[in-house]
Amino acid sequence: MIKLSKMHKRLLALGAAMPIGSAMAQSVPASAPQLETVTVTAQRRTENIREVPVSVSSLNNEKLDVLLSGGQDIRLLAGKVPSLNVESSTGRVFPRFYIRGYGNSDFSIFASQPVSLIYDDVVQENPILKGFPLFDTKNVEVLRGPQGTLFGRNTPAGVVKFESEKPNLKKVEGYYNLSWATYNTANVEGAVNVPLSKEWALRVSALRQHRDNFVDNTTTGKQDALEGYNEHAERVQLLYAPNAAFNALFNVHQRTTTGSSRVFRANIIKFGSNDLVDGYDNGKVANNGLNYQNLRTNGASMRLSWDLDAVKLFSITGYESVGKYESRGDIDGGSVQPGVPFQVESAATMPDLKQLSQEFRVESKNAGPLNWQSGLYYFHEDGKGGSDGFDSTKGNIQTSHLLSQQVNTAWAAFGSVNYAVSDAFSLRGGLRYTYDKKRFATVEAVNVVQIAPQSVGESKSKVNWDVSAVYKLNKDVNVYARVATGFRAPSIAAANDKVAITVADAETITSYEAGIKADLFNRRARASFSVYDFDIKNQQLTVVGGQSNVTKLINAAKTKGRGAEMDLEGFVTSQLKMSIGGSYNFTEIRDPSLSLPACRTCTPLNPVVNGQMLLNGNALPNAPKWIANATARYSIPLENGELFLFTDWSYRTKVNFFLYESKEFTGKPLTEGGVRIGYIWQDGKYELAAYGRNITNKQVVTGAIDFNNRTGFVNEPRLWGVQFKGGF
């Protein structure tokens, strides 16, 4: 009862933030500017965000530009909207997404994630593909809760959806964006739009990112040895629009990344606490293993649409590939010393991956109360990936090699119906059938005595549904409710010399959600608030480390989640614009029989029975209970331009790094802030700004290795920089 009471008090406190808009209105003069209408494609149609019966947040290009100014990768989205966390134990190339605490901490090559990432309408299934950088981006949408009756893959946790700026037939235009910061961090991007004729238009976008190495390796004596990177990505889009009834958009893109992999640091966590050890120096590490990363991906898509008399037809064809991937690191985090009882140096590799997807969709255009959508989706992936082992004490020679192949084929039929019962009340229902098949096999094993079997096949089909309702209290305020189910097909993990190939059975989720969305004070402010409750049956979980460097999959009988989200944005005055967001996300594993081996050098907080830690009652890994974010922009109009000051802040509470709870491997709360001061002139054509990221230089452990020492890795360092943007 005490815990329940505390939770309710916190939910009430989160909800109480909504009346902030009332205080804002009291100081807003009649001449104050209005917020632009935010449109999203959460239901495949372009709609006002207020009309969509699902919890969704949107980041526009202005906020994204601020966040991306320091050259960070996609992990910068963590905490920038309610209920979203992003982390990685492999650096820039292998992000893991969590929505409402629901995600997957698996770092294996073929890891399956319950959060789907969609880039320009194409699903990016493999985690390596999900790290494609953000540039020339129109907006980012975060759709919470199960999705699948409208989008390609069946995704039980939610969708993160990126949309690039598209070509247009109007005029030659574009932009360039240059920034430089601490550690010689450079971020250069630009785009140009060129109408080729009355029917054809071309848009070319490019990105270059660089950071010098700034961490010394005391084992080798090399200064500035680690933590640098080089990234470049390009995208070419071609639009063909011969008339109002048909258009075709072609997209070709590629990415190349080199530099350091994640830098692991041995024994940086104090025993019996989660503090950094005394004398911790972020600029030094003692590694005797090699560390580097190489990635090359490319892809293409074709999006066709026909606007006919009664319906709209859509075809989305996507192809993605990984041509090369290798990420090598000193996993134990140090050289031979008493605190590192055994050496582990390994590399994850993916020499080849090909993904093909095809979606057909038809959408009605009825003038009456009834409208519908339906479609077919096909997905095929064929990839090879594995791991190599090395001996750090003998010149980093290779000692083992394991390569597996996974072939995944899935197809689905889906549809939804919208019915306007009245001008104020509408209903929507969706249905989806999914069939998913995987074939997994070991194709190469050198110095690895693999436990049988060497191959396995799994298939599963499922029918999912969702029902939602929207009621308009007035022209500016909507309330909604939604019930939805989701499904994730079985996942397969590679074998090694200690664990056979493991299979996690399919998981399902049932989610209940209700909320309110409003435009306030003649659109000077916008607010949304939602509450939710979900049950996951047979959740797929990943056992990482413990006693050895081993990964395997398990299922939990049940996982419970509940919480709330709030977004508020508006003009406090005509010159001051603010936004506040927050979420409460409670997750709990409910399986009295679930356990895993106790870690070697930690202080367990779970009951330990016969060397096994019991997991019942634990929160999910990397699932902070509270997330908060805020931004403020103050502008000072000048005769020839505008001077502005912008600041953004994000906060999350503590997280468990693993399925179990321990003092050492509980990540501390993390607060990060940014500041920007700049000058805009010639009607927004040019901007010069100075900025800082992580300005408090907060350093905490954000992930760990637990099997033989208290190895960890930390968040990004503080940056100070300058930026210049120009448009034409």
N, C-alpha and C positions, 0 to 999 in steps of 0.2 A: 504493500500500500504506500509506503514511503517513497519508493522509486517512482511509482505511478504518479503520485502527487507532484513530485519534482518535475517529471516530464510534462505534465499538464501546465505547470507554472511556466515552463520554458516556452511551450507552444503558445500560451497566451501572451507571453512577452514578445514573441516573434510576430504574432498577429497584431499586437498593439502598435507595432511600427507603422501600420497602415495609416493611422490618423495623422502621421507626419504631414501628409498632404494637406490637412486642414490648416496646420500652422503655416505651411508654405503659401496657401491661398491668401492668408491674411496680409501677407506682405507683397503679393503680386499685383502690380498696377494693371489697369485695364488695357494698357498698351503693350503688355508683356508678350513676347513671341510665343507661338504655339509649337508643340512637338510635331515632328513629321509623323505621318501615319506609318506604322511598321507593318509590312506585309510579309507573310511567310508562306511556304509551300508545304506545311506540315501534313496537309491532306491532299497533296499533289496539285491542288488548285491554288492560285495566288489569292490569299485572303488576308483581311485585317487580322492581326494577331489576337484581337479581342474576340473574334468570332469563332476561334478554333477551340473545340472541346477537349483540349489536352494541355498539360503543363508544358510550356515551351518558352525558351529564352532565345533572344537574338542579339548577336554582336554585329554592329555595322562596321563599315570600313574605317570610320574615324577612330573608334576605340581600338580596332585591330592595328591600325597604324602606330598608335602610341605603344601598344604592347609589343609589337614586332620591331620597334626601333633599335633595340639592343641586339638584334641578330639571333634571338632565341628560337628554339624549335617549337613544335606543336605542344609540348608540355606546358608552355606558358598559359594555356587555357585553364589549368587547374585552379579551381576556386574563383574563376572570373565570372561565373554564373552559378546560381544555387545548385547544389547537389551534384556538381561535376568535379571529379578528381582525375588527374592524369599523372602517371609516374612511369619510370623505366629503370631497369637494372642494366641496360645495355646502351644508355646514352640517347643520342638523337634518332636512332634508327628503329627502335622497337618500342613504341609507346603502348601503354596499357590504360584503358579507359574504364572509369567507374561512374555509374549514374545511380544516385540514391544508395550508395555503398555497395552496389551490385556490380561486380566485375570478375576478373580472373587474374591472379598473380603469376600464372604459368609463363616461364621465359623460354620454353622449348620452341623449336622452329615452326611446328605445326599447331601452336597453341590456338585454341578456339576461344573467342571472347563473346560474352553476351551483349556487349555494346557494339552496334554496327556503325561503321564509318562510311559515309557516302560522299564522294567527291565528284561534283558535276554530274550527278544522277547515276554514277556507277559505284557499286558496292566495292569497297576495298577489304577483302576478307582476311588475307594473311597479315599478321601484325607488322611485318616489315613494310608492307604497302601503306599502312596507316600513318606512317611518319612523313609522307610527302609534304614538303614545306608549304606554308601559306604565303602567297604573293599575288598581287593584282586580284584580291579577293573582294567580292561584293558584300557577302555577309556569311555568318556562321549561325546555324540553328541547332539548338539542343532540345530534342524531343524526349521527354521522360516517360518511362513506362513501356510496356510491350507495344511493338509496332509490327506490322506484317500484312494487314489486310489492304494496305495501299503501297507499301514499299517492297523492294526486291526480296531481300533475305528476311527470314523470320527471326526477329531479334527480341529477346525477352526483357532486356534491361532498358533499351532505348536507342536512339539514333543521334549521332553527331553528323550534321550535314553541312558541307562546304559548297559554296557556289562562286565560281569565278566571274569576273566581269566579262561580258560577251561582246562580240563585234557588233557594230551598228553601221547602217548605210548613210548616216547623216553627214559626217564630216571627218576630216583628218584631225585626230586629237590623240593625246597621250599624256604621260607624266614620267618624271624621273625622280628618284629618291635616293639620297646619299647620306650615310651616317658613319661616324667614326667614334670609337669609345675606348675605354681602358683595355689593356692587353692587346692593343692594336686590333680591336674588334671592328670589322668593317661590314657594312650591310649596304648593298647596292641593288636596286631593283628599278624596273621601268617597264612601260608598255606603250605601244603605238597602235592606233586603230586607223586603218586605211580603207576607205570605200574604193573598190576596184572598178565598179560599174554601178548601174542602178539596181543590180540584182546580187552582186557579190561584195563581201567585205572581209577584210583580214585583220586579225588582232594578234600581235606578237608580244609575249611577256617573258621577262627573264629576271633571274635572281642570282646574285653572287654574295656569299657570306664567308667571312674568314675571322679566325681568332688565333693569335700566337699561342704557342705553348707557354705556360707560366708556372708550372709546378716542377721543382727540382727533384731528381731521383738521387737520394743520398747513397744508395747501394752502388750505382754505376758512376756516381760523381758528375753526371751530366746535368747541367743547369738548363732550365726551361725545356724540360723533356716531354711534358705531358699536358693534356687538357686543351690542346688546340684543335681546330677543325677547318676544313675547306668544303664548301657546299656550293653547287651550282645546279640550277634547274631552269628549264625552258618549257614554254607552252605556246603552241601555234594553233589558232582557231580560225576556221574559215566558215563564213555564213553565206548560204544561198537562199535568197528570199525572192522568188520571181513574182509572187503575188501575195495577197492577204490570206490565201487559203493553204499555202504550203511553205514550209521552210526547212532547211537542213543545216545542222551545225556539226562541223567536223573538228575534232580535237586531237592533237598529237602532243605528247609531253614526255619529258625525261628528267631524271635526277642522277647526279653523281656526288657521292660523299666520301671524303677521306679524313683521316685524323685519328685522334685518340678514341678508344673505346672508354667505357666507364672505368674510372680510376678507383680501385678498391684500396682501402687503408686499414692495415692490420691493427687490432687492439686500440682503436680510437675511442671505444666506449668504456666508461668506468664500470668495473665489476660491482654489481649491486645497485646500479642506477642506470639512467639513460643519458647521463651527462657526457660531454666530451672530456677526454682525459686532460689533466693539467698539462699546460705547455703545448697543446695541440696547435700545429702550424699548417694552415691550409696551403701554403706554398711549398711544402715538402712531403715526400713519400719515400718509403724504402721498399722498392719492388725489384725482384730479381728475375721476373718473367717479362716477356715482351708484351707490348700493348699497342694495338692499332686497329683500324676499322676501314673497310672498303665496301662500298655499296654502289651498284648501278641498276636502276630500274627504268623502264620505259612503258608507254602505253598509248592507246588511241581509243577514241569513241566516236560514235555517229548517232546523233539525235535527230530524228525526223518527226514532223508533226503535220497533220492534215486537218484543217478546219472546214468540215463539211456542213451541209445544211442542218442535219439533225444531231451529229456527233462530232467529237474530236478524236482523232487517232494519233497514237504516239508509238514510236519504236526507238528503243535505246539499246545500242550494241556497244559493248565494252570489252576491251582487251588490255590486260595488264601482265607485266612480266618482270621477273628479277633475273638479270643477266649475270650478276655476281654479287655475292655477299660473304664477307668474312669479318668476324669480330672476335679479336683475341685479347685476353686479359690475364693478369696475375690474380686468380680468383681468391687465393688465400690472403692476398693483400700485403705480403711482405717477404723478406728474405729469410734465410734459415736463422731462427732465433728461438729462445725458450717459449715465446708466446705463439709460435706458429709450429705446432707439433708435426704437421705433414704438409707437403707442398702440393698445390693444385694450380696448374696452368692449363688453360683450355681455350679452344676457339669454336665458335658456332659458325657453321658454313651452310650456304645454300647456293649450289652451282647453277641451279635452274628452277624456275617456277613459271608456269603459264596459267593465266586465268581468263576464261571466256564467259561472258554473261550476255543474256538477251532478254529484254522485256518488251512485251506488247501490251498496250493499254488502250481502252476505249472509254470515252467520257461523254455522258449525255449533255445536251444543251436545251433541255426542256424549259419553257417559260413558266410552266405550272409548278406545283409544290413538290413534285417527285423528280429527283435526279439520281444518277447512279454512275458508278465506275466499275470496270472489271478488267482483268488482265491475266497474262501468263508470264511466268518467269522461269528461265533456265540458267543454270550455273555449272561450270565445269572447271576444275582445278587439277593440275598435274604438276607435282613438285618433288624435288629431291633435296634433302637437307640432313644435316647431322652434326657431329662434334668430333674434334680432334684433341687428343691429350698430349702434353709436353712435359719434359723433365727440366725444371728450372735449375736444378743443381748440376746439370751436365750439358750446359751450353744451349739450353732450350730446344733440345732435339725432340722430334716427334716420337711418341711412344705408342699411340693408338689412333684408330680411325674407325668411325662408325657412320654409315650413310643409309638413310631410309628414304622410301618413296611413298607418297600419299596421293591417291587419286580420289577426288571427291566430286560426285555428280549429284545435283539436286534440281528438282523442278517444283513449281507451285502454280496453283490456280487461285485467284483471289478476286474479291468483289465487295462493293459496299453500296448502300442505298441511303440517300438523304431524303427526308420527308418533312416539309414545313407544315406542321399541324395548323399553325396560325401565324400571323405576322410576328408574334412574340415567342413562339415555342416550336422547336425543331428537334427531330430525332435522327440518329444515324446508327446503322448496324453494318458490321463487316464480317466476312467469312473467308477462311483461307484453308486450303489443303496443301500440305508440304510433304514431299518424299525426299529423303536424303540418304545417300549411300556413300560409304567410304571403304577403300581398300588400302591397307597399310602393310608394308613389307620391308625387311632389312635387305639391302642390296649389296652392301659391302661391310665387312667386319674384319679389321686388322688388329691383332693382339687384344681382342675383346672376346672372351668366352661367354657368348650370349646365352642366357637362359631361354629355353624354348617356350613358345613357338616363335618362328621367325616371320610369320605373317598372320594377319587377322583381317576379317571383313565385318562390317557392321552396316545395317540399314534400318531405317525407322520412318514411319509416316505418322502424320498427326493433323487433326482438324482443330483450328483455333478460331476464336470469334471475339468481337468487341461490340459493345453497345454504349452509346452516349446520347446525352440530351443537353440542349442549350435553351435557356429561358432569358429573354430580355426584360430586365426590370424596368428599364427605360432606354432611351436612345443611346445612352453612354455606358450602361452597366449591364453586363451579362453574368449569369451564373451557369455552371455546367456540372454534370456528373458523368462518370465513365467507369465501365467495368470491362476489363480486357484480359485475355489470356495470351500466353506466349510459349514458345518451345525452342529448345536447342538440341540438335541432334547429338548422338554419342560422339565423344572425343577419344582420340587414341594417342598414347605417348610411347616413345621409342624405348626399347629395352636397353639394358647395359649388363655389366658382369654381376650385378647384385639384384636387379629387378627385371622380371620379364616384361614384355609389352603389356601395358595396362590400358584398360578401356573403362571410361566413365560412361554410364548409361545416360540416356536422354533425360533432360530436366524440363520441368514445366513450371509456369508461374500463373497465378491469378491475382490481378491487381484491381483495387477499388480506389477511385479518385474523385474528388469534388473540389470546385474552386470558384472564384469570382474574379472577373477582369473588368477594369473600368478606365475610361478616359475622364479625367477630372478637370474642373474649373476651365471649361471651354478649351480643352485639350492642352492646357498648360502643364498638366501632369498626367501620368499613366501609372496604374497600379494593378497588380495581380497577386492573388493569394490562393494556395492550394493545399489540401491535406490528402494523404494517401495511406493505404495499408495493403501489403502484399504477402503472399505465401508462396514460397518456392518448394517444390517437391523434388527430391532426388537431385539436389544441386551438385553440379560438378565442381570439385575442389582440387587443388594442387598441393601435394606434400613436397616441400622443398627442404633439402638439407636435413638438419637434426644431428645425425651421427656421421653422415658422409655426404659427398657431393652427388646426391641422387634425387631425381624427380619422378614422382608417380602420381597417378590420378585416383581419386576416390569419390564416392557420392555421400552426401549427408542426407539423412531421411527428410529433414525439413529445415527451412530457414525462414525466419519471420522478419519483416521489415515494416516500418511505419514512420511517418514524419510529416513535414510541412515545408513549403517554399514560399518565398515572398520576393517580389520585384517592385521597386518604386523608382520612378524617374520624373523629374520635372524642373521647371524654372522657379527658383526661390525669388529671384528678381530678374529683370530683363537681362542682366549681365551675369548672373550666377545660375548655372545649371548643375544639378546634382542627381546622383543615382545611388540607391541602396538596395542590396540584395542579401538574402540569407536563407539558410535551410537547416532543418533539424532532420537527421537521418539515423534512425535506430535500426540496427541489424542484430540478429541473434541466431546462432546455430542451435538447433534443437534435435540432438541425436545422442542419447545417453551412452550408446555403444561405440561412438567414434573416438579414436585415439591415435596418437603417433609417438614415435620415439622421442624421449626427452633430449633437449639440446645438450651439447657437451660442456659449454662454458657460460651458462646463463643461470639466472635465478627464476625458476618457474613460478608462476602465479596460479597455475591450474593444478588440480589434484594429480599426483603421480602414483600410479598403481603398476607394480612390476615393471618399472622403467618406462611406462607409457603415460603420456600426458592426456588427460581427458579433455575434450574440446567442447562438451555440452555447455551452452550458455555464452560462448565467446562471440564477440563481434566479428564480422568478416574482415579479412586483411585489407589494409589501405582504405578503410571506410571511416572517415572522420564523422563524429556525431554532429558537429556544428561546422558550417561554412558561412562566411560573411564576406561581402565585398562592397566597396563604395568608391565613387568617383566624384570629382567636383571640377568644374571649369569656370573660371572667372575671366571675363573679357573686358578690356578697356578700349573703347573706340577712340581712334586718333584721326587726325585730319586725312592722312593718306593710307590708313590701314587699321590694324587691330593688334593690340598687345594682349596676350592671354597667359594665364597660369592654370595648369592642369595637374591634378594628382589622382592616383588610383591606389587602392589598398585591397589586399585579400588576406583572409585569415582562415585557418582550419585548426580544429582541436587535435588531440593526440590520435595516433593510429597504431594498430598492430601491424608489424611487418610480416608476420607469419600467422598460421592458423591458431597457434597457441599464444598464450599471454605470458610475458616475462618482464622483469624490470628492465633488462638491458635492451631488448628488442621491441620496445614501445617508443615510437617516434614522438618527439616533443611537439607541442603546438607550434605552428609556424605562421608568422606574420611577415608579409613582404609588401613594400610600398614603392611607388614610383612618383617622380615629379618631373614636370616639363614646363619650361617658360619659353615663349616664342613670340614672333612677330609675323603677321600675315599682311600682305599688301597686294595691290592690283586685283582687287575683288577675288581674293583667294587663289590667285595664280601662283604666288610664291610664298614660301614659309621657311623661316630660319628659326631653329629652336635648340636649346640646350636641355639635356635630360639626364635623369639618373634612374637606375633600376636597382631594386633591393637596397634602397638608400640607407637603411639602418645597418646594413651589412650583417644581418641575422644569419647565423650559421648553425644548422642543426643536422643531425643524421636523418636522411630520408629513405634509407634502405640498408640492408645488412646481409652478411653471410654468417651463418650460425654454426657450421658443423665442426670447426676446430679452433676458432678464436673469435673475438668480438670485432670482426671486420665490418666496416661500414663505408658508406659514401654519402656525400653532403650535397646541399642545394647549390644553386648557381651563385657566384660571388657578386659583390657590388660593382656596378658600372657607372661611369660618368661619361657623357658623350655629347656630340653636336650633330645636328641633322639639317639638311637642306632639301626642300622639295620644290619642284617646279612643274607647271602644267603648260600644255600648248594645245 
